[in-house]
Structure formats: C-alpha cells, structure tokens
Amino acid sequence: MSFASNIYDGNKYPFYHAKSNYGGQFDVSWTQLFKVAKQRKKLTDLLTDNALIAEQQFNDVMNSLRYTLKTDLYTVVGLLETQKMYKAQLDALQPLVSGMDVQLEKGNISAKENLRIKALVFDLQSNILENNHALTETEVELRELLQLPTSTFILPQLSITDIPTPTVTTASIDSLLEVAKNNRPDYKVALLQSTQQEHNLTYQKALAKPNVSAGLAYGHQGNYASNLVSFQIGLPIPVFDRNQVNIQIAKIGINQQNAQNEVLISKIKSDIDEAILKLTLSYQLYSGQQKDFMVKYDDMLLKMLQSYKNKEIGLLDFTDFIGSYSDTKLQLINQLTNIKKNIEDLNLACGTTIIPNN
C-alpha cells in the first residue's frame, strides 16, 4: 500500500493542496505479491525440519545426561562398597592396635611388629580418605544433575552384585545396528538433516521461478484523466540464471550430508562393537562363584585376625593376607561396577535399553 501527494509546486498554491477544488494531485496504490511454485509450503517444510531436528537434539542431550546419571550412581555404589570393605578391616585392626603398646612394654611383641601393624592401619585410613574424596566428587556431580541442595547425600537404591545374564554377543552387532538406527537421536538428526537438504534444494529451485505481483492504483489529477483507476501486474524477467548459485550449494549440501551419514553409521557400529567387547570381557573375568568366594574370604579375615592374636600365625603371614584381601576385594568391586557401566555403554550405543540394568 502506498500514497503520494504533492506538497509544493511553486504555483498559486505552493504547499499541500491535494483537494480537488485546489487542483492538487495524489496517488494511492495497493500491490500484492503472489508466490509461485508452492514457495510458501516448501519454506514451511524447511522450518518444520528445523523444529524436528531441535527435538531430536534435545533427546540426544537427555540420553547423555541419563547415561551420566546411571554411571555416576553405580560409581557411588562401588565407592560405598569399597568404604565398607576398608572400614571392616579398620574395625578389626583397631582393637588389636590399641593394646599393642602395652604388649610392647611387656616384651610380648617386637617394635617392628608394633610398627608394621600400625602401618597397616595408617594405610587403611589413607585409603578411606582417598575413597571419600572420590565419593564426594561423584556426589557433587550427581547433585548438579538432579538439581539438589549441596547438603543432600544421594544414596542409590541399587546393587552392583545383581548382575543380569548376558544376552548379546559379537554376532548381535548387525541386529543391534538396526535397533540403534531406529532409536539413536543423533542418527535421527542426521536423517532429518538429509531431508532438510532435500527440502532446501526444492525450495531453492522454486525461488528460481519468478513471482507475480498484482494490484490496483488510483491517481487524482496525475494523468490524462482526473480520476484514474488502473490495474497493475508485475513479472520479473529472468534475463540471467536466477538463484543458480544457491541451487548448486544445496546440491553440494546433499552430498556432504550423505557422506556424514555414512561416517555416523560406521561410528555407531564401532560404538556397539566396543560396548559388546568390553561387556564380554567383563563377564569373562567375573563369575557368580566369586560372590560366594568373597563371603568365605570375609570369614577368613576374622579367622586370620584371631589366629594372629593367638600367635598361631606370624606377622608376615598376617600382613600378606591383609594386603591380598584388600586387593582381591577391591578388584571384585571394580569388576562388578564395570559390568554395570558396560551395560550402560551398550544401552547408550543402541539408544534404548538392550539389557535391563537396575
């Protein structure tokens, strides 16, 4: 819509005098642009693609956060089990240490024996401190993820000893790859971006077609007739190849996205392959019999402590057992924690729950 009128002509009425009785001039026009080749719909398709891509990108972020949350929870469970193990040893040794100075004065034990047992207690206390540091760091990250107050201690209601039966092998990679394609948000984003590039090419081709503009105009005292009403129509003449550069860029974008999709498929397959391999190795290292073995090992700790008190075993045998007990128990806790984390690795690689892991 436009309006034009004279404001000065240097004659009898030099300033604004558009009224008809003053002989002034004014023009009013209205023009409407009509897009051809369904340009509006094709632009809407592009905008819809953007919305769908943003949705899947959000899902991808949420998947990563859920993975971090679950692995952090299992880390906390493993650290609490480690803390319990160290504390059990410390509680067993503290009564022994408290009476050793008296026994040293009486000459019942040597100074070397006294210091060696105290060194065991010191090592346990140091290990407990380091374990608590790791626990504190993981708790901080969990509170950030869950948006909880800094004073909150998160105690997961999970068990690392509840190990599910393995249900996947390296032969499952091809089938799991199809599952991942249907569920992984990053792959869905890639497919949507391919569609977006196709829509962009279609839109750029549509822009190459000239649009039509039409409208009405009214002129007062500005033409051969005092009051002229006219119809206007406009059509750009494509003298040069219109929008060819953008069309070519859109075609290149399609090829680039297709290549990126192939790379992503290879990465997804690699992620699944790595997750299965790690899980398989973890299961091979761990067996259900180790759980019963550790229960017997815990009983043996108390028996070895009593045997040492009764002078049935020497200092060397006792300290060797304590060191072996700590290492073996810690390895088992790490094995159980790794299995739980490896399951989460596989679930994340596939974009869905392949092995339930509660």
Residue pairs with C-beta under 8 A, 6 or more apart in sequence:
1 28
1 29
1 30
1 31
2 27
2 28
2 29
2 30
2 31
3 26
3 27
3 28
4 26
4 27
5 16
5 18
5 24
5 25
5 26
5 27
6 16
6 17
6 18
6 24
6 25
6 26
7 15
7 16
8 14
8 15
8 16
13 22
13 23
13 24
16 24
17 23
17 24
18 24
18 25
18 26
18 220
20 220
20 221
20 226
23 221
24 220
24 221
25 219
25 220
25 221
25 222
26 219
26 220
26 221
26 222
27 217
27 218
27 219
27 220
27 222
28 217
28 218
28 219
29 215
29 216
29 217
29 218
29 232
30 215
30 216
30 217
31 213
31 214
31 215
31 232
31 234
32 213
32 214
32 215
33 211
33 212
33 213
34 211
34 212
34 213
34 214
35 211
36 206
36 209
36 210
36 211
36 212
37 205
37 206
37 209
38 206
39 203
39 206
39 207
39 211
42 199
42 202
42 203
42 206
43 203
45 199
45 202
45 203
46 196
46 199
46 200
46 203
49 192
49 193
49 195
49 196
49 199
50 196
52 192
53 189
53 192
53 193
53 196
56 185
56 186
56 188
56 189
56 192
57 185
57 189
59 185
59 188
60 184
60 185
60 186
60 189
63 185
63 348
63 351
64 348
65 145
67 344
67 347
67 348
68 141
68 145
69 142
69 145
69 146
70 344
70 357
71 341
71 344
72 138
72 141
72 142
72 145
73 142
73 154
73 156
73 158
74 156
74 158
74 160
74 337
74 340
74 341
74 344
75 138
75 337
75 341
76 135
76 138
76 139
76 142
76 154
76 155
76 156
77 156
77 158
77 159
77 160
77 337
77 340
78 160
78 333
78 334
78 336
78 337
79 131
79 134
79 135
79 138
80 135
80 155
81 160
81 333
81 336
82 131
82 330
82 333
83 128
83 131
83 132
83 135
85 326
85 329
85 330
85 333
86 124
86 127
86 128
86 131
86 326
87 128
88 298
88 301
89 124
89 301
89 322
89 325
89 326
90 121
90 124
90 125
90 128
92 301
92 302
92 305
93 117
93 120
93 121
93 124
93 305
93 322
94 121
96 117
96 305
96 308
96 309
97 117
97 118
97 121
100 109
100 113
100 114
100 117
100 118
101 114
103 109
103 114
104 110
104 111
104 114
112 315
113 315
116 315
116 319
117 315
117 319
120 319
120 322
127 326
139 153
139 154
142 148
142 154
143 149
143 150
143 152
143 154
146 154
148 154
158 358
160 333
160 336
160 337
160 339
160 340
161 291
161 336
162 358
163 286
163 288
163 336
163 339
163 340
164 343
164 355
164 356
164 357
166 279
166 280
166 283
166 355
167 354
167 355
168 176
168 276
168 279
168 346
168 354
168 355
169 276
169 280
170 273
170 276
170 277
170 280
172 276
173 269
173 272
173 273
173 276
176 272
176 276
176 349
176 350
176 354
177 265
177 268
177 269
177 272
179 350
179 351
179 352
179 354
180 187
180 268
180 271
180 272
180 349
180 350
180 351
181 187
181 265
181 268
182 351
183 350
183 351
183 352
184 268
184 350
184 351
185 351
186 264
187 264
187 265
187 268
187 351
190 257
190 260
190 261
190 264
191 261
193 257
194 254
194 257
194 258
194 261
197 250
197 253
197 254
197 257
198 254
200 250
200 253
201 247
201 250
201 251
201 253
201 254
204 243
204 246
204 247
204 249
204 250
205 243
205 247
207 242
207 243
207 246
208 238
208 241
208 242
208 243
208 244
208 247
210 235
210 236
210 237
210 238
210 242
211 236
212 233
212 234
212 235
213 232
213 233
213 234
213 235
214 231
214 232
214 233
214 234
215 231
215 232
216 229
216 230
216 231
216 232
217 228
217 229
217 230
217 231
217 232
218 227
218 228
218 229
218 230
219 227
219 228
219 230
220 226
220 227
222 228
236 242
268 349
271 348
271 349
272 346
272 349
272 350
274 345
274 349
275 342
275 345
275 346
275 348
275 349
276 346
278 338
278 342
278 345
279 339
279 342
279 343
279 345
279 346
282 335
282 338
282 339
282 342
283 339
285 335
286 332
286 335
286 336
286 339
290 332
290 335
294 328
294 329
294 332
297 325
297 328
297 329
300 321
300 325
301 321
301 322
301 325
304 313
304 318
304 321
304 322
305 318
307 313
307 318
308 315
308 318
340 357
343 355
343 357
344 357
346 354
346 355
347 353
347 354
347 355
347 357
